[in-house]
């Protein structure tokens, strides 16, 4: 029976970054000593070992010291950050999966006997990008109640087809409402390209408000993309920002 039980979990980070959690469990009835725990990555990924801290590289302090003494049933959690050196490209006809690499664990028993465990190649399942995204390009994170302000948004066509886009602003009651003409045509948006639009917003409620209620319609296909959680803005009543900005 293998002495260690290893479970892994991926957490999405910014852009294409990903965090790998590795849970190592001593399932024997004897204590052991983890001599090393490494992640051997494969291209295009590069690894950052987050079990080393104090900004000293591989010679820095380790989370569990220069080794990890594990009693029976003890568990250790290790964390690695993975960043691709180049953009990941997937075949649209196949599941978006990439190979990360494999874990290499070396341990010793209480009697000094050495053992080693290598996992099979770890596979990361990627979420497919949305056909269209809307992101704030220039927007205030603090606004005054009942005082209109302008914001700039970037609309990106991530699909493989050109679009002819139209903005539809939902005027339903919300903490921040859109001003201006709804249903305005913004013209053609080529595949894998972006455009910026300037909109006017009006805060009508105080506190932390979520900006949403924007729909972008492709006139060519009739498909509609709804964005109800673009960003958050804090709305206050004073003439000056409570944060001293």
RAHUFEN-V407584 format. One record per residue. N is the residue number from 1. RES is the residue in one small letter. SS is DSSP state (H for helix, E for strand, C for the rest). PSI is psi in whole degrees, 0 to 359 (999 if undefined). D_CENTER is the distance of its C-alpha to the mean C-alpha in Angstrom with 2 decimals. Layout:
N,RES,SS,PSI,D_CENTER
N,RES,SS,PSI,D_CENTER
This chain:
1,x,C,137,37.20
2,x,C,140,34.14
3,x,C,340,33.92
4,x,E,139,30.14
5,x,E,124,27.70
6,x,E,125,24.18
7,x,E,141,21.18
8,x,E,154,17.64
9,x,E,135,14.27
10,x,E,141,10.83
11,x,E,130,7.63
12,x,E,140,4.23
13,x,C,202,3.19
14,x,C,144,3.98
15,x,C,240,5.95
16,x,C,6,7.27
17,x,C,150,6.93
18,x,E,145,7.34
19,x,E,133,9.37
20,x,E,121,12.66
21,x,E,131,14.83
22,x,E,120,18.47
23,x,E,119,21.08
24,x,E,125,24.61
25,x,E,125,27.55
26,x,E,105,31.20
27,x,C,12,32.98
28,x,C,176,36.41
29,x,C,10,39.25
30,x,C,150,39.43
31,x,C,158,37.53
32,x,E,169,35.74
33,x,E,119,34.23
34,x,E,111,30.89
35,x,E,322,31.91
36,x,E,152,28.69
37,x,E,107,25.18
38,x,E,158,23.44
39,x,E,115,20.81
40,x,E,106,22.30
41,x,E,162,19.70
42,x,C,154,20.71
43,x,C,146,20.16
44,x,C,18,18.05
45,x,E,148,15.93
46,x,E,150,16.82
47,x,E,142,16.54
48,x,E,120,16.32
49,x,E,107,18.24
50,x,C,6,17.04
51,x,C,358,20.28
52,x,E,129,22.17
53,x,E,190,22.27
54,x,C,19,24.64
55,x,C,38,23.39
56,x,C,20,26.10
57,x,H,209,24.42
58,x,H,346,25.67
59,x,H,6,28.73
60,x,C,186,26.99
61,x,E,139,27.20
62,x,E,149,25.69
63,x,C,319,24.19
64,x,C,22,27.06
65,x,C,192,29.59
66,x,C,12,31.17
67,x,C,171,31.12
68,x,E,108,30.35
69,x,E,123,33.38
70,x,E,121,32.61
71,x,C,166,35.14
72,x,C,134,35.47
73,x,C,2,32.61
74,x,C,154,30.46
75,x,E,143,26.73
76,x,E,144,24.42
77,x,E,129,20.62
78,x,E,149,19.16
79,x,E,133,15.72
80,x,E,143,14.63
81,x,E,131,11.89
82,x,E,130,11.94
83,x,E,125,11.67
84,x,E,137,13.48
85,x,C,338,16.51
86,x,C,164,16.79
87,x,C,137,15.09
88,x,C,131,14.81
89,x,C,132,17.38
90,x,C,151,18.28
91,x,C,119,21.56
92,x,C,343,21.22
93,x,C,355,23.95
94,x,C,158,22.22
95,x,C,140,19.27
96,x,C,85,16.10
97,x,E,139,16.43
98,x,E,150,16.32
99,x,E,131,18.19
100,x,E,316,16.62
101,x,E,201,19.92
102,x,E,152,21.92
103,x,E,142,22.62
104,x,E,114,26.05
105,x,E,129,27.68
106,x,E,131,31.20
107,x,E,168,33.22
108,x,E,144,36.84
109,x,E,174,38.89
110,x,C,342,41.14
111,x,C,2,43.92
112,x,C,1,42.14
113,x,C,136,41.42
114,x,E,141,38.39
115,x,E,162,35.86
116,x,E,141,32.79
117,x,E,126,30.03
118,x,E,129,27.77
119,x,C,165,25.29
120,x,C,170,25.09
121,x,C,129,22.33
122,x,E,134,18.97
123,x,E,132,17.37
124,x,E,125,13.73
125,x,E,122,13.52
126,x,C,148,11.12
127,x,C,139,10.73
128,x,C,140,12.98
129,x,C,148,12.09
130,x,C,148,13.91
131,x,C,330,17.33
132,x,E,143,16.94
133,x,E,150,14.56
134,x,E,122,15.85
135,x,E,147,14.38
136,x,E,128,16.53
137,x,E,321,18.29
138,x,E,112,20.74
139,x,C,145,21.09
140,x,C,142,22.52
141,x,C,354,20.63
142,x,E,133,24.13
143,x,E,157,26.88
144,x,E,141,30.45
145,x,C,135,31.73
146,x,C,18,33.70
147,x,C,110,33.10
148,x,C,149,31.58
149,x,E,156,29.14
150,x,E,150,27.61
151,x,E,149,24.00
152,x,E,131,22.68
153,x,E,147,19.97
154,x,E,125,18.70
155,x,E,124,19.02
156,x,E,130,17.73
157,x,E,103,19.37
158,x,C,355,17.13
159,x,C,177,19.94
160,x,C,9,22.90
161,x,C,148,25.39
162,x,C,152,26.67
163,x,E,158,26.52
164,x,E,106,28.82
165,x,E,152,26.88
166,x,E,133,28.21
167,x,E,130,26.68
168,x,E,121,27.66
169,x,E,123,27.24
170,x,C,119,27.63
171,x,C,19,30.30
172,x,C,156,30.00
173,x,C,130,30.33
174,x,C,175,27.16
175,x,C,328,26.43
176,x,E,127,25.99
177,x,E,157,27.80
178,x,E,136,27.90
179,x,E,156,31.19
180,x,C,187,32.77
181,x,C,125,33.56
182,x,C,147,31.49
183,x,C,18,31.57
184,x,E,134,31.84
185,x,E,133,31.47
186,x,E,4,29.16
187,x,E,192,30.51
188,x,E,145,29.19
189,x,E,110,25.66
190,x,C,158,25.67
191,x,C,138,23.30
192,x,C,30,20.24
193,x,E,171,21.31
194,x,E,160,20.62
195,x,E,158,22.96
196,x,E,145,23.04
197,x,E,147,24.91
198,x,E,128,26.39
199,x,E,157,26.77
200,x,E,133,28.70
201,x,E,149,27.44
202,x,E,113,29.65
203,x,E,130,28.64
204,x,C,0,31.00
205,x,C,147,29.67
206,x,C,165,28.98
207,x,E,189,26.08
208,x,E,117,22.32
209,x,E,142,21.94
210,x,E,127,19.21
211,x,E,125,19.87
212,x,C,203,20.07
213,x,C,24,22.90
214,x,E,133,22.39
215,x,E,137,23.22
216,x,E,119,23.32
217,x,E,136,25.94
218,x,E,109,26.81
219,x,C,333,30.60
220,x,C,320,31.21
221,x,C,343,29.79
222,x,C,0,29.67
223,x,C,145,26.08
224,x,E,135,24.28
225,x,E,124,20.63
226,x,E,136,20.15
227,x,E,105,17.75
228,x,C,4,18.27
229,x,C,69,15.32
230,x,C,313,15.06
231,x,E,177,15.11
232,x,E,141,17.27
233,x,E,135,20.59
234,x,E,125,23.13
235,x,E,129,26.63
236,x,E,170,29.73
237,x,C,339,33.49
238,x,C,159,34.86
239,x,C,333,35.91
240,x,C,151,33.77
241,x,C,136,30.22
242,x,C,348,30.28
243,x,C,5,27.84
244,x,C,22,30.44
245,x,C,999,28.75
